[in-house]
């Protein structure tokens, strides 16, 4: 069954070869055939045009019968004549007839009639077998009618007219599109004026930046500039604590900022208590940075002597930072290992964490301070230091190389010849541990005691166990300060203590691990690393 001419869904004629296309923004052509080509082209790319007009994509059926329904907006006594005019517009047989219905019935025309007229114009231009003739004057008169009445349109009518005008090929810089676009902008709610920003001085700028949750991860130059612009009285303890916490949290080992914190601590020594000092000292231990400020350590020793009995946890936190720097003051150690201090902290809510820190301090005394002769932590009070992988490793396990290294070792050595995530006394978690004979053969771990004695024997040559313990240490990207060259204080401390206990360390830096492409290359890399230590395995290794 043939469709009536002009009915929605009827197929428009294919554009002829060599035809020129006119689109929004291009010069206006009075030829009705060019309007047809524009219409067909616009239908093929309606999503692109709709996005520019803030309207949802329009399908070709948008140029079909009106969607406003039978009742005009608002109803009222003129509903009948208004509906009649809408039907006349929808049934118009030519653009001239459209213009005549609109021009001859000014009292019956409503805002929603203009989109109906534009929609019908599109249907007429896309009709078969040949579109009706249209004169340039007719289109201009229709444009003038819409321009004259668009101030009374609501925002929805303006959007629809603007959309249809572009689809029909009216120039984007022409009078109709410009008038509709201007009215659209007038309907937009006014933007509130930006709030006045107070003029901040150096210290206030620094505090505002550090307090912002969206502060960038690489703000060294901004921080240095704000710090240089600040007057001494503007650098309050609160501002400097924010700076110290920011550096520690983001692993920013910036010497100029760290030296500024050290100098502030020395200058403000009398006004600072241990709870503030523990926060100021935190980045030095975490970032493995000993400041050049000569009074840094004497100042901390005086603060510890003054505040040790007031805030036990803060005192131990300060000593933990100094332990990572290998700068433990003997006098403070005497105090925290005293029976009175240990008895006092045992009844506090943070007793377990304090005992863990004291156990680490006792290990540092055992391994790094042979000249210390003061009290030590009683054996019954000692607990494992780090009984499981650190929080940062657990949080970033999906980025770690541990799984692929474990698979490489399994294929290279066999599952029975290494242990993964083994915690050795006094409580350090190792990544991978191998037992090696005196000849270099990798031994099955189940046949050996994987632990070396702790405390270490003073005469190693008297031991009955000739086997060595080799620890493969993963050095992931987050184990370093952000510059990627200096290990964080906690990592350096662990490696240092394992080495002092007699374990042979084999570091696996992240740069080398990341350069391996696939498991075969990784196995070759591990083989070279193990053979460089003189290790043997397989049939020739026993």
C-alpha positions in Angstrom: 0.0 0.0 0.0 1.5 3.4 -1.0 1.8 6.1 1.6 0.1 9.4 0.9 2.5 12.1 -0.1 4.2 13.9 2.8 3.1 11.3 5.4 5.8 10.6 8.1 7.9 7.6 7.2 7.9 8.3 3.4 11.3 8.0 2.0 12.9 11.2 0.6 14.7 11.1 -2.8 18.4 10.4 -2.7 20.6 13.5 -3.3 21.9 13.7 -6.8 25.6 13.3 -7.4 27.6 16.5 -7.3 25.0 18.2 -5.1 26.2 20.9 -2.7 25.2 20.7 1.0 24.3 23.6 3.1 24.5 23.3 6.9 24.3 25.6 10.0 26.7 28.4 9.7 27.0 28.2 5.9 25.7 30.8 3.4 22.0 30.7 2.8 20.7 29.4 -0.5 17.3 30.4 -1.8 16.8 27.1 -3.7 14.2 24.8 -2.0 16.2 21.8 -3.2 19.2 23.0 -1.1 16.8 23.1 1.9 15.8 19.5 1.2 19.5 18.4 1.1 20.1 20.2 4.4 17.2 18.5 5.9 18.3 15.0 4.8 21.9 15.7 5.9 20.7 17.0 9.3 18.5 13.9 9.9 21.6 11.8 9.4 23.6 13.7 12.0 20.8 14.8 14.4 22.8 13.6 17.5 25.6 16.0 16.7 23.3 18.9 16.2 21.2 18.1 19.2 24.2 18.1 21.5 25.0 21.7 20.5 21.5 22.8 21.4 21.2 21.1 24.8 18.4 18.9 23.6 18.1 15.1 23.4 18.9 13.5 20.0 15.9 13.8 17.7 14.9 11.0 15.4 13.5 11.6 11.9 10.0 11.0 13.3 10.3 14.3 15.2 9.2 15.9 11.9 5.9 14.0 12.0 2.6 14.9 13.6 2.6 17.3 16.5 3.2 16.0 20.0 1.4 18.7 21.8 -1.9 16.8 21.9 -5.4 18.2 21.2 -5.6 20.7 24.0 -3.4 23.8 23.8 -1.5 24.8 26.9 -3.8 26.6 29.3 -7.1 25.6 27.8 -9.7 28.4 28.1 -12.5 29.7 25.9 -10.3 29.9 22.8 -9.4 26.2 23.0 -11.6 25.3 20.0 -10.2 27.9 17.5 -6.7 27.3 18.7 -7.0 23.6 18.1 -8.5 24.3 14.7 -5.5 26.4 13.7 -3.1 23.7 14.8 -4.9 21.2 12.5 -4.8 23.7 9.6 -1.0 24.1 10.1 -0.5 20.4 10.3 -2.4 19.9 7.0 -0.9 22.8 5.1 0.0 21.9 1.5 2.8 24.5 0.9 5.1 26.9 2.8 3.0 29.8 1.5 -0.1 28.3 3.0 1.7 27.9 6.4 2.6 31.5 6.3 -1.0 32.5 5.4 -2.6 30.6 8.3 -0.1 32.2 10.8 -0.4 35.7 9.4 -4.2 35.8 8.9 -5.1 34.6 12.4 -3.0 36.7 14.8 -5.6 36.4 17.7 -5.6 32.6 17.5 -1.9 32.1 17.2 -0.2 30.7 20.3 3.5 30.1 21.0 3.3 26.4 20.4 2.0 26.9 16.9 5.4 28.1 15.6 7.1 24.7 16.3 4.2 23.1 14.6 4.7 25.3 11.5 8.5 24.6 11.4 7.8 20.9 11.8 5.3 21.0 8.9 7.8 22.9 6.8 10.3 20.1 7.2 7.7 17.6 6.2 6.8 19.6 3.1 10.5 19.9 2.1 11.0 16.2 2.5 7.9 15.1 0.6 7.8 12.9 -2.6 7.9 12.8 -5.5 9.1 16.4 -5.5 8.9 19.1 -2.8 6.6 22.1 -3.5 8.3 25.3 -4.6 9.3 27.7 -1.8 10.3 31.3 -2.2 13.0 33.1 -0.3 10.5 35.8 0.8 8.2 33.2 2.3 11.0 31.8 4.5 12.1 35.3 5.5 8.5 36.3 6.4 8.2 33.1 8.5 11.4 33.9 10.3 10.2 37.5 11.0 7.0 36.1 12.5 8.9 33.9 14.9 11.4 36.6 15.7 8.7 39.1 16.5 6.8 36.7 18.8 9.7 34.7 20.4 9.9 37.0 23.5 6.5 35.5 24.6 7.8 31.8 24.2 8.5 29.7 27.2 11.9 28.0 27.4 10.6 24.7 26.0 9.2 26.3 22.9 12.4 28.3 22.4 14.4 25.1 22.6 12.2 23.2 20.1 12.1 26.1 17.6 15.9 26.6 17.8 16.4 22.9 17.2 14.1 22.7 14.3 15.5 25.9 12.7 19.0 24.4 12.7 17.7 21.1 11.3 16.0 23.0 8.5 19.3 24.7 7.6 18.6 28.3 8.8 22.1 29.8 9.1 23.6 29.8 12.7 24.6 33.5 12.3 21.2 34.4 10.7 18.5 36.5 12.3 16.2 33.7 13.3 18.8 31.5 15.1 20.5 34.5 16.7 17.1 35.8 18.1 16.1 32.3 19.5 19.6 31.8 21.0 19.4 35.3 22.6 16.0 34.5 24.1 17.3 31.1 25.3 20.2 32.8 27.2 17.8 35.3 28.7 15.8 32.4 30.2 18.8 30.9 31.9 19.0 31.6 35.7 21.6 34.3 36.5 24.9 33.0 37.8 25.7 34.1 41.4 28.7 36.3 41.7 31.8 34.6 42.8 32.4 35.0 46.6 35.0 37.5 47.5 38.3 35.8 48.3 40.1 37.3 51.3 43.6 38.4 50.8 45.8 35.8 52.5 49.3 36.3 53.7 52.0 33.7 53.4 51.1 31.6 56.5 47.4 31.8 55.8 48.0 30.8 52.2 50.0 27.8 53.3 47.4 26.7 55.9 44.6 27.1 53.3 46.4 25.0 50.8 47.4 22.3 53.2 43.8 22.1 54.5 42.3 21.6 51.1 41.3 18.0 50.5 42.0 18.3 46.7 45.5 19.7 47.2 47.8 18.3 44.5 50.3 15.6 45.1 53.3 17.5 43.8 53.1 21.0 45.5 56.7 21.5 46.5 57.2 24.8 44.7 53.9 26.2 45.8 54.7 25.2 49.4 58.2 26.7 49.3 56.9 29.9 47.8 54.1 30.2 50.5 56.7 29.4 53.2 59.1 32.0 51.9 56.4 34.7 51.8 55.2 34.0 55.4 56.4 36.2 58.3 57.8 34.4 61.3 54.7 35.2 63.5 52.5 33.6 60.8 54.1 30.2 61.0 52.1 28.8 63.9 52.5 25.2 65.2 49.2 24.3 63.5 50.5 25.4 60.1 53.8 23.5 60.6 52.1 20.4 61.7 49.9 20.5 58.6 53.1 20.8 56.5 54.8 17.9 58.3 51.8 15.7 57.9 51.5 16.5 54.3 55.1 15.7 53.6 54.9 12.4 55.5 51.6 11.3 53.9 52.7 11.9 50.3 56.4 10.8 50.8 57.7 14.2 49.7 61.3 14.4 50.7 61.8 18.1 50.1 65.0 19.2 52.0 64.1 22.9 52.1 60.7 22.2 53.7 62.1 19.7 56.1 64.8 22.1 57.2 62.2 24.8 57.7 60.3 22.4 60.1 63.5 21.6 62.0 64.4 25.3 62.3 60.9 26.0 63.6 61.1 23.3 66.2 64.4 24.6 67.5 63.2 28.2 67.6 59.9 27.4 69.2 61.2 24.7 71.6 59.9 26.4 74.8 56.3 26.7 73.4 56.0 23.2 72.0 54.7 20.1 74.0 55.5 16.5 73.1 52.2 15.9 71.4 53.0 18.6 68.8 56.6 17.6 68.6 55.7 14.0 67.7 53.9 15.3 64.6 56.7 17.7 63.6 59.3 14.9 63.9 57.2 12.3 62.0 58.3 13.2 58.4 62.0 13.0 59.3 61.9 9.4 60.4 59.4 8.3 57.7 61.4 10.1 54.9 64.7 8.9 56.3 66.0 12.5 56.5 68.4 13.8 59.2 68.3 17.6 59.1 71.4 19.7 58.9 70.1 21.9 61.7 72.8 21.4 64.4 70.5 22.0 67.3 67.9 19.5 66.1 69.0 16.6 68.3 69.9 18.6 71.4 66.5 20.3 71.2 64.6 17.0 71.0 66.6 15.6 73.9 65.6 18.5 76.1 62.0 18.2 75.1 62.0 14.5 75.8 63.6 15.1 79.2 60.9 17.7 80.0 57.8 15.9 78.6 58.5 12.1 78.8 56.4 11.6 81.9 53.5 13.8 80.7 52.6 12.0 77.4 53.9 8.4 77.2 52.6 7.6 73.7 54.0 10.9 72.3 57.3 10.1 73.9 57.5 6.7 72.3 56.4 8.1 68.9 59.3 10.6 69.0 61.7 7.8 69.8 60.4 5.7 66.9 61.2 8.5 64.5 64.7 8.9 65.9 65.2 5.1 65.8 64.6 5.2 62.0 67.3 7.9 61.9 69.7 5.9 64.1 69.8 8.8 66.6 68.4 7.3 69.9 69.3 9.3 73.0 70.5 7.2 75.9 68.8 9.3 78.5 65.3 8.9 76.9 65.9 5.1 76.6 66.7 4.9 80.3 63.4 6.5 81.0 61.1 4.4 78.7 62.7 1.1 79.8 62.3 2.0 83.5 59.9 -0.3 85.5 57.9 2.8 86.4 57.2 3.8 82.8 56.4 0.3 81.7 54.0 -0.2 84.6 52.4 3.1 83.9 51.7 2.4 80.2 50.6 -1.2 80.8 47.3 0.1 82.2 46.5 2.6 79.3 44.3 2.0 76.3 47.3 2.1 74.0 49.3 -0.4 75.9 49.7 -2.9 73.0 51.0 -0.3 70.5 53.4 1.1 73.1 54.7 -2.4 73.9 55.2 -3.0 70.2 57.2 0.2 69.8 59.2 -0.6 73.0 60.0 -4.0 71.5 61.3 -2.3 68.4 63.4 0.1 70.4 64.8 -2.8 72.4 65.8 -4.5 69.1 67.5 -1.4 68.0 69.4 -1.2 71.3 70.4 -4.9 70.9 71.6 -4.5 67.3 72.8 -0.9 66.9 73.8 0.4 70.4 76.5 -1.9 71.7 77.6 0.8 74.2 74.2 1.1 75.9 74.3 -0.1 79.5 70.9 1.0 80.8 67.7 -1.0 81.5 66.1 -3.0 78.7 62.6 -4.2 78.0 61.9 -7.4 80.1 61.5 -10.5 77.9 57.9 -11.1 79.2 56.9 -7.6 77.9 58.2 -8.2 74.4 55.8 -8.7 71.5 56.4 -9.3 67.8 57.3 -6.0 66.1 55.5 -6.4 62.7 53.8 -9.9 62.8 52.3 -9.4 59.3 52.9 -7.3 56.1 52.5 -3.6 56.6 49.2 -1.9 55.9 50.6 -0.1 52.8 51.6 -3.5 51.3 48.2 -5.0 52.0 46.4 -2.0 50.5 48.5 -2.1 47.3 48.8 -5.9 46.9 47.2 -5.8 43.5 50.1 -3.6 42.3 52.8 -5.7 43.9 55.2 -7.9 42.1 55.1 -10.5 44.9 52.8 -12.9 43.1 54.8 -13.1 39.9 58.1 -13.3 41.8 56.6 -16.2 43.8 55.6 -18.0 40.5 59.0 -17.4 39.1 60.7 -18.9 42.2 58.3 -21.8 42.1 59.2 -22.7 38.5 62.9 -22.0 39.0 63.5 -23.6 42.4 60.4 -25.6 43.3 57.9 -24.9 46.1 59.9 -26.7 48.7 62.9 -24.5 48.5 61.5 -21.1 49.6 59.1 -19.6 52.1 56.9 -16.6 51.5 55.8 -14.0 54.0 57.6 -15.7 56.9 57.9 -13.6 60.1 61.3 -14.1 61.7 62.3 -13.2 65.3 62.0 -10.6 66.7 59.0 -9.9 64.4 60.1 -8.9 60.9 58.1 -10.2 57.9 60.3 -11.4 55.1 59.1 -11.5 51.4 60.9 -14.7 50.4 63.4 -16.7 52.4 65.9 -19.4 51.2 68.1 -21.8 53.1 71.5 -22.2 51.5 74.3 -24.7 52.4 77.9 -23.6 52.8 78.6 -24.8 49.2 75.8 -22.6 47.8 73.1 -25.2 47.2 69.6 -24.2 47.8 68.1 -26.6 50.4 64.5 -27.6 51.0 63.2 -25.3 53.7 61.4 -28.1 55.5 64.7 -29.8 56.3 66.1 -26.6 57.9 65.2 -24.2 60.7 64.5 -21.1 58.7 65.1 -18.8 61.7 68.4 -17.4 62.8 68.8 -17.1 66.6 67.8 -13.9 68.2 69.6 -12.2 69.9 72.4 -13.0 67.5 75.3 -15.0 69.0 78.3 -13.0 69.9 80.6 -15.6 68.3 79.1 -16.7 65.0 81.8 -19.3 64.3 80.6 -21.4 67.2 77.2 -22.1 65.6 76.4 -25.7 64.6 74.2 -24.5 61.7 76.4 -23.8 58.7 73.4 -22.9 56.5 72.8 -19.4 55.4 69.5 -17.6 55.1 69.0 -15.5 52.1 66.1 -13.0 52.1 64.7 -11.7 48.8 63.5 -8.1 49.6 60.9 -6.6 47.2 61.5 -2.9 46.9 58.2 -1.7 45.5 57.7 1.9 44.2 55.8 2.9 47.4 58.7 1.7 49.6 60.6 4.8 48.5 60.2 8.5 49.0 58.5 10.1 46.0 61.8 10.9 44.3 62.3 7.1 44.0 65.9 7.1 45.3 65.7 6.9 49.1 64.0 4.1 51.0 61.4 5.1 53.5 62.7 5.0 57.1 60.7 1.9 58.1 61.9 -0.1 55.1 65.5 0.9 55.7 65.2 0.0 59.3 63.9 -3.5 58.5 66.6 -4.2 56.0 69.3 -2.9 58.4 68.1 -5.0 61.3 67.7 -8.2 59.2 71.3 -7.7 57.9 72.6 -7.2 61.5 70.9 -10.4 62.6 72.8 -12.4 60.0 70.4 -12.7 57.1 71.9 -12.2 53.6 69.7 -9.7 51.7 69.0 -9.8 48.0 67.1 -6.6 47.1 64.7 -6.7 44.0 64.2 -3.0 43.1 60.9 -2.0 41.3 62.7 -0.5 38.3 64.3 -3.9 37.5 61.1 -5.8 38.2 59.0 -3.5 36.0 61.5 -3.9 33.1 60.8 -7.6 32.9 58.3 -8.5 30.1 56.5 -11.6 31.2 57.4 -14.6 33.3 60.2 -16.0 31.1 62.1 -12.8 31.4 61.4 -12.6 35.1 62.8 -16.2 35.6 65.9 -15.3 33.7 66.3 -12.2 35.9 65.9 -14.2 39.1 68.3 -16.8 37.9 71.0 -14.2 37.3 70.3 -12.6 40.7 70.6 -15.9 42.5 73.7 -17.1 40.6 75.4 -13.8 41.3 75.3 -14.8 45.0 76.9 -18.2 44.1 73.6 -20.2 44.6 73.0 -23.5 42.9 69.9 -25.6 42.6 68.5 -28.5 40.5 70.4 -31.7 39.8 73.7 -29.9 40.0 72.8 -28.1 43.2 71.7 -31.0 45.3 
